[in-house]
Amino acid sequence: MSQRMCTYLTEHLQIDGSAKGATGWFGASRATVYVDHPVHARYGHTVNIDVINPDLGPSARVALELTEESALALADAIRNAIAHAPAGLASKYQKDQ
């Protein structure tokens, strides 16, 4: 039986949006996605997603620790919601509402 080990593969991406953390809403500018040991979830490994604004310090952070099934379902739900909305409705190029 092979041992299950962390991959240390980390994806970083620039994002444009907002998130609500412990101290309220903040502009979210970066996301990090990786598979590693969780801090709180009851599993040995999880898909971890950190949404942050590094310019605002550690209080500007929202963290998710998801099973791979939940992470994939979330990714599918995001794609489905966008696919069923009018094209460009939530784009960064949208016209002011």
VEXDO-725356 format. One record per residue: x, y, z of N, C-alpha, C in turn; residue in three letters; residue number from 1. Coordinates in steps of 0.02 Angstrom, whole numbers, plus 50000, padded with zeros to 5 digits. Layout:
# residues N
<r n_x="X" n_y="Y" n_z="Z" ca_x="X" ca_y="Y" ca_z="Z" c_x="X" c_y="Y" c_z="Z" marfi="ALA" drenza="NUM"/>
...
END
This chain:
# residues 97
<r n_x="50042" n_y="49941" n_z="50000" ca_x="50000" ca_y="50000" ca_z="50000" c_x="50044" c_y="50062" c_z="50000" marfi="MET" drenza="1"/>
<r n_x="50030" n_y="50109" n_z="49956" ca_x="50071" ca_y="50169" ca_z="49952" c_x="50048" c_y="50220" c_z="50004" marfi="SER" drenza="2"/>
<r n_x="50095" n_y="50259" n_z="50028" ca_x="50079" ca_y="50311" ca_z="50076" c_x="50049" c_y="50371" c_z="50040" marfi="GLN" drenza="3"/>
<r n_x="50002" n_y="50402" n_z="50072" ca_x="49973" ca_y="50463" ca_z="50044" c_x="50013" c_y="50522" c_z="50071" marfi="ARG" drenza="4"/>
<r n_x="50040" n_y="50560" n_z="50025" ca_x="50083" ca_y="50616" ca_z="50045" c_x="50057" c_y="50681" c_z="50014" marfi="MET" drenza="5"/>
<r n_x="50075" n_y="50735" n_z="50045" ca_x="50058" ca_y="50801" ca_z="50019" c_x="50097" c_y="50812" c_z="49954" marfi="CYS" drenza="6"/>
<r n_x="50065" n_y="50847" n_z="49908" ca_x="50097" ca_y="50860" ca_z="49844" c_x="50139" c_y="50923" c_z="49845" marfi="THR" drenza="7"/>
<r n_x="50124" n_y="50969" n_z="49889" ca_x="50155" ca_y="51035" ca_z="49892" c_x="50142" c_y="51076" c_z="49829" marfi="TYR" drenza="8"/>
<r n_x="50099" n_y="51052" n_z="49785" ca_x="50079" ca_y="51090" ca_z="49726" c_x="50032" c_y="51146" c_z="49749" marfi="LEU" drenza="9"/>
<r n_x="50049" n_y="51206" n_z="49734" ca_x="50010" ca_y="51264" ca_z="49755" c_x="49995" c_y="51307" c_z="49694" marfi="THR" drenza="10"/>
<r n_x="49932" n_y="51324" n_z="49686" ca_x="49911" ca_y="51368" ca_z="49632" c_x="49896" c_y="51437" c_z="49661" marfi="GLU" drenza="11"/>
<r n_x="49926" n_y="51488" n_z="49631" ca_x="49913" ca_y="51557" ca_z="49652" c_x="49880" c_y="51593" c_z="49593" marfi="HIS" drenza="12"/>
<r n_x="49829" n_y="51632" n_z="49607" ca_x="49800" ca_y="51671" ca_z="49553" c_x="49776" c_y="51738" c_z="49579" marfi="LEU" drenza="13"/>
<r n_x="49780" n_y="51788" n_z="49535" ca_x="49754" ca_y="51854" ca_z="49550" c_x="49678" c_y="51851" c_z="49541" marfi="GLN" drenza="14"/>
<r n_x="49641" n_y="51879" n_z="49587" ca_x="49568" ca_y="51881" ca_z="49581" c_x="49545" c_y="51953" c_z="49591" marfi="ILE" drenza="15"/>
<r n_x="49483" n_y="51965" n_z="49573" ca_x="49454" ca_y="52032" ca_z="49579" c_x="49385" c_y="52024" c_z="49608" marfi="ASP" drenza="16"/>
<r n_x="49377" n_y="52040" n_z="49671" ca_x="49313" ca_y="52033" ca_z="49704" c_x="49317" c_y="52056" c_z="49777" marfi="GLY" drenza="17"/>
<r n_x="49270" n_y="52032" n_z="49816" ca_x="49267" ca_y="52048" ca_z="49887" c_x="49256" c_y="51985" c_z="49927" marfi="SER" drenza="18"/>
<r n_x="49277" n_y="51986" n_z="49989" ca_x="49266" ca_y="51929" ca_z="50035" c_x="49250" c_y="51958" c_z="50104" marfi="ALA" drenza="19"/>
<r n_x="49216" n_y="51918" n_z="50144" ca_x="49199" ca_y="51940" ca_z="50211" c_x="49239" c_y="51898" c_z="50261" marfi="LYS" drenza="20"/>
<r n_x="49283" n_y="51930" n_z="50297" ca_x="49324" ca_y="51896" ca_z="50347" c_x="49303" c_y="51913" c_z="50417" marfi="GLY" drenza="21"/>
<r n_x="49345" n_y="51899" n_z="50465" ca_x="49330" ca_y="51908" ca_z="50535" c_x="49316" c_y="51981" c_z="50553" marfi="ALA" drenza="22"/>
<r n_x="49346" n_y="52027" n_z="50517" ca_x="49337" ca_y="52098" ca_z="50533" c_x="49292" c_y="52134" c_z="50483" marfi="THR" drenza="23"/>
<r n_x="49259" n_y="52097" n_z="50440" ca_x="49213" ca_y="52127" ca_z="50391" c_x="49236" c_y="52116" c_z="50319" marfi="GLY" drenza="24"/>
<r n_x="49206" n_y="52154" n_z="50275" ca_x="49220" ca_y="52148" ca_z="50203" c_x="49287" c_y="52178" c_z="50186" marfi="TRP" drenza="25"/>
<r n_x="49320" n_y="52147" n_z="50136" ca_x="49383" ca_y="52174" ca_z="50110" c_x="49388" c_y="52158" c_z="50036" marfi="PHE" drenza="26"/>
<r n_x="49428" n_y="52197" n_z="50001" ca_x="49441" ca_y="52183" ca_z="49930" c_x="49486" c_y="52123" c_z="49924" marfi="GLY" drenza="27"/>
<r n_x="49462" n_y="52072" n_z="49889" ca_x="49501" ca_y="52010" ca_z="49881" c_x="49541" c_y="52015" c_z="49817" marfi="ALA" drenza="28"/>
<r n_x="49607" n_y="52005" n_z="49822" ca_x="49649" ca_y="52013" ca_z="49764" c_x="49690" c_y="51951" c_z="49746" marfi="SER" drenza="29"/>
<r n_x="49689" n_y="51901" n_z="49789" ca_x="49730" ca_y="51842" ca_z="49776" c_x="49696" c_y="51780" c_z="49805" marfi="ARG" drenza="30"/>
<r n_x="49703" n_y="51724" n_z="49769" ca_x="49679" ca_y="51660" ca_z="49794" c_x="49736" c_y="51609" c_z="49789" marfi="ALA" drenza="31"/>
<r n_x="49739" n_y="51565" n_z="49837" ca_x="49788" ca_y="51511" ca_z="49838" c_x="49749" c_y="51446" c_z="49848" marfi="THR" drenza="32"/>
<r n_x="49765" n_y="51397" n_z="49806" ca_x="49732" ca_y="51332" ca_z="49810" c_x="49785" c_y="51278" c_z="49816" marfi="VAL" drenza="33"/>
<r n_x="49776" n_y="51232" n_z="49863" ca_x="49825" ca_y="51179" ca_z="49874" c_x="49793" c_y="51121" c_z="49911" marfi="TYR" drenza="34"/>
<r n_x="49823" n_y="51063" n_z="49906" ca_x="49802" ca_y="51003" ca_z="49943" c_x="49853" c_y="50992" c_z="49999" marfi="VAL" drenza="35"/>
<r n_x="49829" n_y="50991" n_z="50060" ca_x="49875" ca_y="50985" ca_z="50117" c_x="49835" c_y="50964" c_z="50179" marfi="ASP" drenza="36"/>
<r n_x="49868" n_y="50960" n_z="50235" ca_x="49835" ca_y="50945" ca_z="50298" c_x="49793" c_y="51006" c_z="50318" marfi="HIS" drenza="37"/>
<r n_x="49731" n_y="50994" n_z="50338" ca_x="49690" ca_y="51050" ca_z="50361" c_x="49707" c_y="51071" c_z="50432" marfi="PRO" drenza="38"/>
<r n_x="49687" n_y="51130" n_z="50449" ca_x="49694" ca_y="51154" ca_z="50518" c_x="49633" c_y="51132" c_z="50559" marfi="VAL" drenza="39"/>
<r n_x="49574" n_y="51135" n_z="50530" ca_x="49513" ca_y="51123" ca_z="50568" c_x="49471" c_y="51064" c_z="50543" marfi="HIS" drenza="40"/>
<r n_x="49468" n_y="51052" n_z="50479" ca_x="49426" ca_y="50998" ca_z="50452" c_x="49448" c_y="50930" c_z="50479" marfi="ALA" drenza="41"/>
<r n_x="49402" n_y="50884" n_z="50482" ca_x="49415" ca_y="50819" ca_z="50514" c_x="49445" c_y="50767" c_z="50468" marfi="ARG" drenza="42"/>
<r n_x="49480" n_y="50787" n_z="50418" ca_x="49511" ca_y="50741" ca_z="50371" c_x="49587" c_y="50747" c_z="50374" marfi="TYR" drenza="43"/>
<r n_x="49621" n_y="50697" n_z="50347" ca_x="49694" ca_y="50699" ca_z="50345" c_x="49721" c_y="50749" c_z="50295" marfi="GLY" drenza="44"/>
<r n_x="49685" n_y="50756" n_z="50239" ca_x="49704" ca_y="50803" ca_z="50186" c_x="49640" c_y="50835" c_z="50160" marfi="HIS" drenza="45"/>
<r n_x="49645" n_y="50897" n_z="50138" ca_x="49589" ca_y="50931" ca_z="50107" c_x="49615" c_y="50976" c_z="50051" marfi="THR" drenza="46"/>
<r n_x="49568" n_y="50998" n_z="50010" ca_x="49583" ca_y="51050" ca_z="49961" c_x="49573" c_y="51116" c_z="49998" marfi="VAL" drenza="47"/>
<r n_x="49625" n_y="51154" n_z="50003" ca_x="49624" ca_y="51216" ca_z="50042" c_x="49624" c_y="51276" c_z="49995" marfi="ASN" drenza="48"/>
<r n_x="49579" n_y="51322" n_z="50009" ca_x="49573" ca_y="51383" ca_z="49968" c_x="49579" c_y="51442" c_z="50015" marfi="ILE" drenza="49"/>
<r n_x="49627" n_y="51485" n_z="50003" ca_x="49635" ca_y="51547" ca_z="50041" c_x="49621" c_y="51605" c_z="49995" marfi="ASP" drenza="50"/>
<r n_x="49575" n_y="51648" n_z="50014" ca_x="49560" ca_y="51710" ca_z="49978" c_x="49586" c_y="51766" c_z="50022" marfi="VAL" drenza="51"/>
<r n_x="49630" n_y="51807" n_z="49994" ca_x="49665" ca_y="51857" ca_z="50035" c_x="49673" c_y="51923" c_z="49999" marfi="ILE" drenza="52"/>
<r n_x="49692" n_y="51973" n_z="50038" ca_x="49719" ca_y="52035" ca_z="50013" c_x="49783" c_y="52047" c_z="50052" marfi="ASN" drenza="53"/>
<r n_x="49841" n_y="52028" n_z="50023" ca_x="49904" ca_y="52032" ca_z="50060" c_x="49922" c_y="52102" c_z="50084" marfi="PRO" drenza="54"/>
<r n_x="49896" n_y="52154" n_z="50051" ca_x="49910" ca_y="52222" ca_z="50071" c_x="49877" c_y="52241" c_z="50137" marfi="ASP" drenza="55"/>
<r n_x="49826" n_y="52202" n_z="50157" ca_x="49789" ca_y="52219" ca_z="50218" c_x="49809" c_y="52176" c_z="50278" marfi="LEU" drenza="56"/>
<r n_x="49854" n_y="52130" n_z="50269" ca_x="49877" ca_y="52089" ca_z="50325" c_x="49835" c_y="52027" c_z="50337" marfi="GLY" drenza="57"/>
<r n_x="49850" n_y="51990" n_z="50391" ca_x="49818" ca_y="51925" ca_z="50403" c_x="49743" c_y="51927" c_z="50417" marfi="PRO" drenza="58"/>
<r n_x="49717" n_y="51984" n_z="50437" ca_x="49645" ca_y="51987" ca_z="50451" c_x="49604" c_y="51987" c_z="50386" marfi="SER" drenza="59"/>
<r n_x="49635" n_y="52001" n_z="50330" ca_x="49601" ca_y="52002" ca_z="50265" c_x="49610" c_y="51934" c_z="50231" marfi="ALA" drenza="60"/>
<r n_x="49580" n_y="51883" n_z="50262" ca_x="49588" ca_y="51814" ca_z="50238" c_x="49524" c_y="51774" c_z="50252" marfi="ARG" drenza="61"/>
<r n_x="49504" n_y="51735" n_z="50203" ca_x="49451" ca_y="51686" ca_z="50212" c_x="49480" c_y="51619" c_z="50190" marfi="VAL" drenza="62"/>
<r n_x="49473" n_y="51568" n_z="50231" ca_x="49502" ca_y="51503" ca_z="50216" c_x="49447" c_y="51450" c_z="50211" marfi="ALA" drenza="63"/>
<r n_x="49453" n_y="51406" n_z="50162" ca_x="49409" ca_y="51348" ca_z="50155" c_x="49452" c_y="51285" c_z="50158" marfi="LEU" drenza="64"/>
<r n_x="49427" n_y="51233" n_z="50191" ca_x="49458" ca_y="51167" ca_z="50191" c_x="49403" c_y="51118" c_z="50169" marfi="GLU" drenza="65"/>
<r n_x="49408" n_y="51093" n_z="50107" ca_x="49355" ca_y="51053" ca_z="50077" c_x="49380" c_y="50984" c_z="50058" marfi="LEU" drenza="66"/>
<r n_x="49335" n_y="50936" n_z="50059" ca_x="49351" ca_y="50871" ca_z="50029" c_x="49357" c_y="50882" c_z="49954" marfi="THR" drenza="67"/>
<r n_x="49390" n_y="50837" n_z="49920" ca_x="49396" ca_y="50846" ca_z="49847" c_x="49328" c_y="50844" c_z="49814" marfi="GLU" drenza="68"/>
<r n_x="49282" n_y="50804" n_z="49841" ca_x="49215" ca_y="50801" ca_z="49813" c_x="49180" c_y="50869" c_z="49819" marfi="GLU" drenza="69"/>
<r n_x="49186" n_y="50900" n_z="49878" ca_x="49156" ca_y="50966" ca_z="49888" c_x="49189" c_y="51019" c_z="49845" marfi="SER" drenza="70"/>
<r n_x="49255" n_y="51016" n_z="49839" ca_x="49291" ca_y="51065" ca_z="49797" c_x="49270" c_y="51059" c_z="49724" marfi="ALA" drenza="71"/>
<r n_x="49265" n_y="50998" n_z="49699" ca_x="49244" ca_y="50988" ca_z="49630" c_x="49172" c_y="51009" c_z="49620" marfi="LEU" drenza="72"/>
<r n_x="49128" n_y="50995" n_z="49668" ca_x="49058" ca_y="51016" ca_z="49664" c_x="49053" c_y="51092" c_z="49664" marfi="ALA" drenza="73"/>
<r n_x="49094" n_y="51125" n_z="49705" ca_x="49095" ca_y="51198" ca_z="49706" c_x="49118" c_y="51226" c_z="49639" marfi="LEU" drenza="74"/>
<r n_x="49171" n_y="51198" n_z="49611" ca_x="49195" ca_y="51220" ca_z="49545" c_x="49141" c_y="51211" c_z="49492" marfi="ALA" drenza="75"/>
<r n_x="49107" n_y="51154" n_z="49493" ca_x="49052" ca_y="51141" ca_z="49445" c_x="48995" c_y="51191" c_z="49455" marfi="ASP" drenza="76"/>
<r n_x="48977" n_y="51205" n_z="49518" ca_x="48923" ca_y="51252" ca_z="49532" c_x="48940" c_y="51322" c_z="49507" marfi="ALA" drenza="77"/>
<r n_x="49002" n_y="51343" n_z="49516" ca_x="49024" ca_y="51408" ca_z="49491" c_x="49018" c_y="51411" c_z="49415" marfi="ILE" drenza="78"/>
<r n_x="49043" n_y="51360" n_z="49382" ca_x="49038" ca_y="51358" ca_z="49308" c_x="48965" c_y="51357" c_z="49285" marfi="ARG" drenza="79"/>
<r n_x="48923" n_y="51319" n_z="49320" ca_x="48853" ca_y="51313" ca_z="49302" c_x="48817" c_y="51380" c_z="49311" marfi="ASN" drenza="80"/>
<r n_x="48830" n_y="51414" n_z="49366" ca_x="48799" ca_y="51479" ca_z="49379" c_x="48818" c_y="51530" c_z="49325" marfi="ALA" drenza="81"/>
<r n_x="48882" n_y="51531" n_z="49306" ca_x="48905" ca_y="51577" ca_z="49254" c_x="48875" c_y="51558" c_z="49186" marfi="ILE" drenza="82"/>
<r n_x="48872" n_y="51494" n_z="49171" ca_x="48846" ca_y="51471" ca_z="49107" c_x="48772" c_y="51488" c_z="49098" marfi="ALA" drenza="83"/>
<r n_x="48735" n_y="51493" n_z="49152" ca_x="48663" ca_y="51506" ca_z="49147" c_x="48645" c_y="51580" c_z="49158" marfi="HIS" drenza="84"/>
<r n_x="48694" n_y="51621" n_z="49169" ca_x="48682" ca_y="51694" ca_z="49174" c_x="48695" c_y="51725" c_z="49106" marfi="ALA" drenza="85"/>
<r n_x="48666" n_y="51783" n_z="49093" ca_x="48681" ca_y="51817" ca_z="49030" c_x="48757" c_y="51829" c_z="49024" marfi="PRO" drenza="86"/>
<r n_x="48783" n_y="51820" n_z="48964" ca_x="48855" ca_y="51827" ca_z="48952" c_x="48880" c_y="51895" c_z="48976" marfi="ALA" drenza="87"/>
<r n_x="48933" n_y="51894" n_z="49015" ca_x="48964" ca_y="51955" ca_z="49038" c_x="48931" c_y="51988" c_z="49098" marfi="GLY" drenza="88"/>
<r n_x="48877" n_y="51959" n_z="49124" ca_x="48840" ca_y="51990" ca_z="49179" c_x="48884" c_y="52004" c_z="49240" marfi="LEU" drenza="89"/>
<r n_x="48929" n_y="51958" n_z="49257" ca_x="48972" ca_y="51965" ca_z="49315" c_x="49045" c_y="51978" c_z="49296" marfi="ALA" drenza="90"/>
<r n_x="49057" n_y="51996" n_z="49233" ca_x="49125" ca_y="52009" ca_z="49208" c_x="49155" c_y="52072" c_z="49238" marfi="SER" drenza="91"/>
<r n_x="49220" n_y="52076" n_z="49240" ca_x="49252" ca_y="52138" ca_z="49262" c_x="49240" c_y="52194" c_z="49212" marfi="LYS" drenza="92"/>
<r n_x="49216" n_y="52177" n_z="49153" ca_x="49201" ca_y="52227" ca_z="49101" c_x="49128" c_y="52246" c_z="49098" marfi="TYR" drenza="93"/>
<r n_x="49089" n_y="52225" n_z="49148" ca_x="49017" ca_y="52240" ca_z="49147" c_x="49006" c_y="52315" c_z="49154" marfi="GLN" drenza="94"/>
<r n_x="48949" n_y="52336" n_z="49128" ca_x="48930" ca_y="52406" ca_z="49135" c_x="48901" c_y="52415" c_z="49205" marfi="LYS" drenza="95"/>
<r n_x="48909" n_y="52475" n_z="49233" ca_x="48880" ca_y="52489" ca_z="49299" c_x="48805" c_y="52477" c_z="49298" marfi="ASP" drenza="96"/>
<r n_x="48782" n_y="52448" n_z="49351" ca_x="48711" ca_y="52431" ca_z="49356" c_x="48671" c_y="52490" c_z="49383" marfi="GLN" drenza="97"/>
END
